[in-house]
Amino acid sequence: FLYDYEGHVVTNCHVVLAGGRMPSKVMVKLQGMAEACEAKVVGVEPEKDLAVLKMNCAQAMLPDPLDIGTSNDLQVGQSVVAIGNPFGL
């Protein structure tokens, strides 16, 4: 998902791996984008299966980032989405 307007993308590490090695750059096309653009791999955490990319394209090409909340904003019974698999199941 697109994290911010600066073009940071959070994804799974295994999605970015290419033949068992971590590339320095990848091509990324997010929903709503007409074409893919190059992104630099800025960080990975293989044990947690996370990767952060920085897209190198005009901000006008990017869709809106995901709204990120905090636990302080949540209310009992409110719908939430949790991304990831903390137990490795």
C-alpha positions as CSV (number, residue, x, y, z in Angstrom):
1,F,0.0,0.0,0.0
2,L,1.0,3.6,-0.5
3,Y,2.0,5.0,2.9
4,D,2.5,8.7,2.1
5,Y,2.6,11.3,-0.6
6,E,6.4,11.1,-0.8
7,G,5.9,7.7,-2.6
8,H,6.8,5.3,0.2
9,V,5.2,1.9,-0.3
10,V,4.9,-0.9,2.3
11,T,4.7,-4.4,1.0
12,N,5.8,-8.0,1.7
13,C,9.5,-8.8,1.6
14,H,8.8,-12.0,-0.3
15,V,7.1,-10.0,-3.1
16,V,10.2,-8.0,-3.7
17,L,12.7,-10.8,-3.6
18,A,14.0,-11.8,-7.0
19,G,15.4,-15.3,-7.2
20,G,16.4,-15.4,-3.6
21,R,18.2,-12.0,-3.6
22,M,17.0,-8.5,-2.8
23,P,17.2,-6.1,-5.7
24,S,18.0,-2.4,-5.2
25,K,15.2,-1.3,-7.5
26,V,11.9,-2.7,-8.7
27,M,9.0,-1.6,-10.9
28,V,5.8,-0.8,-9.1
29,K,2.3,-0.2,-10.4
30,L,-0.4,0.5,-7.9
31,Q,-4.2,0.4,-8.4
32,G,-5.3,3.5,-10.2
33,M,-1.9,4.1,-11.9
34,A,-1.8,4.1,-15.7
35,E,1.8,2.8,-15.8
36,A,4.5,1.4,-13.6
37,C,7.3,3.5,-12.2
38,E,10.7,2.6,-10.7
39,A,11.0,2.3,-6.9
40,K,14.1,2.0,-4.8
41,V,14.2,-0.7,-2.0
42,V,14.9,1.5,1.1
43,G,14.4,-1.1,3.8
44,V,13.5,-4.8,4.4
45,E,12.8,-6.9,7.5
46,P,12.8,-10.5,6.1
47,E,11.8,-12.1,9.5
48,K,8.7,-10.0,9.6
49,D,8.2,-10.2,5.8
50,L,8.1,-6.4,5.3
51,A,9.7,-4.2,2.7
52,V,9.6,-0.4,2.2
53,L,10.0,1.1,-1.2
54,K,10.4,4.7,-2.4
55,M,8.7,5.3,-5.8
56,N,10.5,7.6,-8.2
57,C,7.7,9.2,-10.1
58,A,5.7,12.4,-10.2
59,Q,3.4,12.9,-7.3
60,A,0.5,13.5,-9.7
61,M,0.9,9.8,-10.9
62,L,0.4,8.4,-7.4
63,P,-3.0,7.4,-6.0
64,D,-3.9,8.7,-2.5
65,P,-2.1,7.0,0.3
66,L,-3.9,4.7,2.7
67,D,-5.4,6.5,5.7
68,I,-3.4,5.3,8.8
69,G,-5.1,5.5,12.1
70,T,-3.9,5.2,15.7
71,S,-5.2,3.0,18.4
72,N,-6.2,6.2,20.3
73,D,-8.7,6.9,17.5
74,L,-10.5,3.5,17.7
75,Q,-13.8,2.9,19.4
76,V,-15.1,-0.4,20.7
77,G,-16.9,-2.3,17.9
78,Q,-15.3,-0.2,15.1
79,S,-14.2,-2.1,12.0
80,V,-10.4,-2.2,11.5
81,V,-8.0,-3.9,9.1
82,A,-4.9,-5.6,10.4
83,I,-2.2,-6.2,7.7
84,G,0.3,-9.0,8.2
85,N,0.7,-12.3,9.9
86,P,2.5,-12.0,13.3
87,F,2.4,-15.7,14.1
88,G,3.9,-17.0,10.8
89,L,1.0,-19.3,10.2
